[in-house]
Amino acid sequence: MRDENVRHLWSDAELDEALAALHPHRSADRTEFDRARASLMRAADAESDSADSSSPPRKTRTGAWRWIAVAAAVIVVTGGVVVAREISNSSTTVAPAGPQSSTRVAGAPFTHVVNEYTGTVVVNGRTAFSVPQRVDWWIPSDPSGLWKRRWTRMAGAQPIGGVLRAVVDQPPEPATLEETGPGGHFAGAFPYPSPTLSTGWYRPDPTFIDSLPLEANKLIKRIMTDMAAQGSHEYGPLAQPETYGAPQRDMRFPYQSATGMILSVLASGQAPAPLRAALISAMGNPDSGFHRSSATDSEFISVSGWVKLIATVDRRTNQLVEVQALAMNQAYGFQPGTRISSAKYTYEITNQPG
């Protein structure tokens, strides 16, 4: 990215303020939200200023500028680094992940959550592949509007165990599945995280997010109560290993205590800043199933069954950045340290879904 294409570096506080306005289900001041949204919509329909690089020095930003910036730019968030680029003047070589057209559709702007993950597939009980996959969610500014999600299994699977038999043992073919749902409620089965999960900790929707307390002590009590009522601990943000062909073998790894619940809400991209902070605080409670890494305060570790779970967060924004599951022993034929499943998360604001 060239310096001339960088228009404005957002602070974490400004980003959270923008995201809070785009998620009215957790807005503390509805009047402020309505004012901000009106400013944003007016700005989105306005023509952009001249691209002349010799424009006068920028004045001190006001509160209104932040909402104009949302409409004029696509905000890319990767590992807590936030950069806003003006769409109308940007070179296509540095275009952000969001759409380049200023055309807006119903529900815009959208929170676009991207999960690029890998999952292990064992073929014919002999060859294990790490298969790259991706899930995109587009969450409208009004969460009662039409949501969109897309799952993609990509090419480029890599063998990570067993003896590669290029002719006999082949990874699954690339595939994609796309679905829309009002208010985040989807009718069809979806490969990730599970086709059978109902709304709740593992598949949160705006109503569920609204039900969670923002105070850390109350939240951990709610987590512990709900955890006792959960039947299985196999669910969470990571893909479980799959088997194709015979023999079939159950290789699912468990999530210790409430780790899968907490990570699933953070990974959804729906949690506002106060709730993210409370969830990170809950991860520091030993009852959650996590313990802090001795190397850095941004990593939380959980050991359960035959895997070690490592969750990485950005402590400035309390956004979930990455989750990994590493083999701890050779119970299923993997060398210790082999990455069984992983996920990396990015978040952005965009005018169009898809």
Buried (B, 14 or more C-beta within 10 A) or exposed (E): EEEEBBBBEBEBEBBBBBBBBBBBBBBEEEEBBEBBBEBBBEBBEEEEEEEEEEEEEEEEEEEEBBBBBBBBBBBBBBBBEBBBBBBEBBEEEEBBEBBBEBEBEEBBBBBBBBBBBBBBBBBBBBBBBBBBBBBBBBBBBBBBBBBBBBBBBBEEBEBBBBEBEEEEBBBEEBEEBEBBBEBBEBEEEBBBBBEEEEEBBBBBBBBBBEEBBBEBEEBBBBBBEBBEEBEEBBBBBBBBBBBBEEEEEEBEBBBBBBBBBBBBBBBBBBBBBBBBBBBBBBBBBEEBBBBBBEEEEBBBBBEBBBBBBBBBBBEBBBBBBBBBBBBBEEEBBBEEEBBBBBBBBBBBBBBBBE
